Amino acid sequence: MKGYESVIIVDPNLTEEDQKTLLAKMTGLFTTNGGTVVTQATWGRRKLAYPVKKRDYGIYHLIYLDNTPAALKAMETQFRYEDNIIKWQTVAVEDVQAEIDKFEKLKTSGSVYPQVSER
């Protein structure tokens, strides 16, 4: 099944509750416009390669979406207006389930989830 893989980096100062609210708002916007969220995962707090919006760290979230371009456009438009989203990138994938399986394999091998220590 064709679809999209979207990585969102949010403000590291957000509480877990605020993060859940933000993600629920974004995925809710996607589903309201006719799309389906296949799965989502949190990678955790990581150091950014370079400072973005005066932040050195960010909390990464991964969302797999079905192939609904209109819903994706509505969600990405909202990303631009949301102050707590530092950066995002969405890529089209040929097989969403194959990408999810690859991610799960990385997650079980331990290479995805090492957390950056709190400083």
HELIX and SHEET records of a PDB file:
HELIX    1   1 GLU A   16  THR A   32  1                                  17    
HELIX    2   2 PRO A   69  TYR A   81  1                                  13    
HELIX    3   3 VAL A   96  SER A  109  1                                  14    
SHEET    1   A 4 VAL A  37  VAL A  52  0                                        
SHEET    2   A 4 ARG A  55  ASP A  66 -1                                        
SHEET    3   A 4 GLY A   3  VAL A  10 -1                                        
SHEET    4   A 4 ILE A  85  VAL A  93 -1                                        
END                                                                             
